[in-house]
Amino acid sequence: MTSGTAENLKNEAESTLQKNLHGVLAFSHQLHQHPELGFEEHQAARWLAEELTKVPGTRVQVGLGQLPTALQAEVGTGDLVLTICAEYDALPGIGHACGHNIIAAAALGAFTALAPLADRLDVTLRLLGTPAEENGGGKVLMLEQGDFDGTHAAMMVHPGDVDEVEMLPYACAGYRVTFHGRGAHASAHPWDGINALDALTVALTAIGLARQQLEPGQQIHGCVDSAGTAPNVIPEIATGQWLVRAHDVESLARVTTVLNRCLQAGAMAAGARLEVAQDGPIYADFRTDTEMAELFGVNSAALGRPMGPASRRGGSTDMANVSHHFPTIHPMISLGDGCPPIHNQAFAEAAASPTGDKAISDGALAMAWTCIDLATHAQTRSRLRQGAAPEQQRAGYSRARSSAILG
């Protein structure tokens, strides 16, 4: 049972966070200065674990299942399991331009603020370090290997250019495409060649024309990686990457069929051989828990940061897969007026700025206060405790199911 009023417990959490805020922000800046790509976040995982071991009573494990850069920290033994997710991978070339240093630091701050209250709240507080959100679907893999099992509610905050209680991401799948042709001299014997670039060009044209007939919310976008080495050589290999997005996984399957037809058309037209490899697991559409989002919004407003509803749909995240199995929230925390959109160098700079630090402290405390509400509101606690059994909480969007969509 909980001990103390929610207001008093929130005051204690705020006091604890303020005492430890310097270290939390220092951790954020350390990550920012040493960005690591997905599945390569060895320093980030180690540094986060070092910070978590400073929290009294915390049980920390680095390396979960097949993921050496995933981690778990727990404190308390209560029957309500609250999971806070930390992301810490960076983007190629532009570092923490998605602000994952802020996400990890806010998770650390929330955990630090709540840890002394875990027994009084009768909760098990869990922090999961989740690798490779940008390009590898770390949370999907962690769902599959059972790292989320037992969770009753999950949350994280994500920096952006708006303050909103939820994110509306698309379901998403990625593919690496290779057209195999046959090289030949482009002037002396072009008839002996099979032009892989021609296959790619036809596929690109077909995709461009097909966009007119796509359903609302469906998207296809991609890039060319390579398409020949010299103008006097018939290109033998042409490669590219494509992403398909849609409002939900069912619509995603349909738009993936369109992509597949266009790719096959290019191969058939040029006489090339098509090879398609799925690039990581499917990211699902997001199912926000309305009650949790409302609680977070009230707590954020109490910090002087009012939250609006989601104003636009965009992007994709593997946290959406978590939301299909547990009550989940993913609020967006603004880095201030005039903040640029994510995934560019200007946003990377903002992620280590004073407004970035403010997003960490506000996001951490709003999450901590929301966890206190979840534990102390009797009806909410009861609802969460009546969730699915662990064997029903495994991810439904496995690699096997993802691969079947393209077939």
C-alpha positions, -999 to +999 in steps of 0.1 A: +000+000+000+011+036-006+024+056+023+018+094+022-003+116+000+004+119-037+012+156-032+038+149-005+053+120-025+056+143-056+074+169-035+098+143-023+105+131-058+111+167-069+135+173-041+154+141-049+157+150-086+170+185-078+197+170-055+208+147-084+201+169-114+237+180-119+248+144-125+218+137-147+226+166-170+263+157-170+253+123-182+233+138-210+262+159-222+285+130-220+263+110-243+259+140-266+297+144-270+302+107-278+274+096-301+272+059-310+251+042-337+224+016-330+236-017-315+270+000-309+261+020-278+286+003-256+298+034-238+263+048-235+250+016-218+280+014-195+277+051-185+240+047-179+246+016-158+273+035-137+248+062-130+221+037-120+243+018-096+246+051-076+209+048-068+206+029-035+189-005-038+190-006-076+196-039-093+214-034-127+221-058-155+240-047-187+234-070-217+200-087-221+196-118-242+211-112-276+216-075-271+248-065-253+239-028-253+205-033-237+202-029-199+177-033-171+176-016-137+150-023-111+143-010-076+114-021-053+094-053-052+058-041-055+032-058-076+028-029-100+056-028-125+063+006-141+088+006-169+106+037-181+124+034-215+158+050-223+170+054-258+207+063-265+216+056-301+226+084-324+222+091-362+250+086-388+268+118-394+247+141-373+250+126-339+222+132-314+200+150-339+170+131-325+179+140-289+183+105-275+207+119-250+177+138-236+155+107-236+181+086-217+188+114-192+151+121-186+146+083-179+176+084-155+162+114-138+127+099-134+142+067-120+164+085-096+136+107-083+113+077-078+137+051-065+135+061-028+097+060-030+094+025-046+086+006-015+062+032-002+044+032-035+044-006-036+058-007-071+087-023-090+103+005-109+121-007-140+143+012-164+150-005-197+179+008-219+167+001-254+193+001-282+189+009-319+156+028-321+167+046-352+175+017-374+172-017-357+140-019-336+157-027-303+124-026-284+108-051-308+137-075-301+135-069-264+097-076-265+104-109-283+130-120-258+108-111-228+125-081-214+092-062-210+074-091-195+055-082-163+052-045-172+019-029-163+027+006-178+055+019-200+066+054-208+093+077-222+096+113-233+109+124-267+123+159-275+109+178-304+097+212-315+063+210-297+049+201-263+023+174-269+010+145-247+013+120-275+030+111-307+012+099-339+038+079-357+033+057-388+037+020-389+069+015-409+090-012-426+124-008-443+139-028-472+173-030-489+170-036-526+195-050-550+191-054-588+216-079-603+224-074-640+254-083-661+283-060-669+295-052-704+313-025-724+287+003-729+300+011-764+315-021-779+291-047-766+261-031-748+239-059-761+258-084-739+249-065-707+219-065-684+216-030-671+208-029-633+205+008-634+178+005-660+159-018-636+163+007-608+152+036-630+120+018-641+113+009-605+117+045-594+094+057-622+068+031-612+070+041-576+066+078-585+035+070-607+020+047-581+020+075-554-012+090-570-031+058-561-018+053-526-044+053-498-045+082-473-016+079-449+005+056-470+040+067-480+069+053-500+103+069-499+138+058-505+173+065-517+198+051-542+230+037-526+249+027-558+242+024-595+273+017-615+309+027-614+317+043-647+297+056-676+313+033-702+304+002-682+269-013-682+260-013-644+260-048-631+246-039-596+222-012-585+212-009-548+189+013-527+169+015-495+131+020-492+108+028-464+070+022-465+047+038-439+010+037-432-015+045-405-015+009-393+001-025-399-028-037-422-025-006-444+013-011-443+010-046-458-010-031-487+014-004-495+043-029-493+026-049-520+026-017-542+063-013-536+070-049-544+051-047-577+071-016-587+104-033-579+094-064-598+084-043-628+119-028-629+136-062-628+113-076-655+117-047-678+155-049-677+158-086-674+176-082-640+173-103-609+157-087-579+168-092-543+150-077-514+160-079-478+140-066-449+160-040-429+150-047-393+115-055-378+083-036-385+075-006-364+038-006-355+013+022-352+010+038-317-018+032-293-016+059-266-031+051-232-055+081-229-057+081-191-019+080-187-015+107-213-040+129-194-021+124-161+012+133-178-004+164-193-017+176-159+017+171-143+035+188-171+012+218-169+019+220-132+056+225-141+047+254-164+048+233-195+012+229-209+007+201-233-015+201-264-029+171-283-009+157-312-010+182-340+005+161-368+014+126-378+049+117-387+079+095-382+080+060-367+092+045-335+096+010-320+080+023-288+047+019-308+052-019-307+054-017-269+020+002-269+003-028-285+010-049-254+011-025-225-005+008-216+020+032-230+027+070-235+053+088-256+049+126-249+069+151-270+089+177-251+098+210-269+133+224-268+119+259-269+105+286-292+121+285-326+134+250-321+142+233-354+126+200-364+144+168-355+171+150-375+193+179-385+225+195-372+207+224-356+185+201-335+216+182-324+231+214-311+198+222-293+199+188-276+229+200-255+216+235-249+200+250-218+166+243-233+176+207-238+186+205-202+152+221-192+134+194-212+153+167-193+144+181-159+107+187-168+104+154-186+119+135-158+097+151-131+065+148-152+072+111-157+080+106-120+048+124-109+028+104-134+042+072-120+031+084-085-004+090-098-005+055-114+005+040-081-017+061-058-050+063-078-068+031-067-089+027-098-060+033-122-038+010-103-065-017-104-069-012-142-032-016-149-030-047-126-056-064-147-035-063-178-024-093-200-006-122-186+032-124-193+028-151-220+004-128-238+027-098-237+052-110-263+056-088-294+033-096-322+054-079-349+083-104-351+108-107-379+088-136-393+056-116-396+075-086-410+091-108-437+057-122-447+043-088-455+066-083-486+059-118-500 
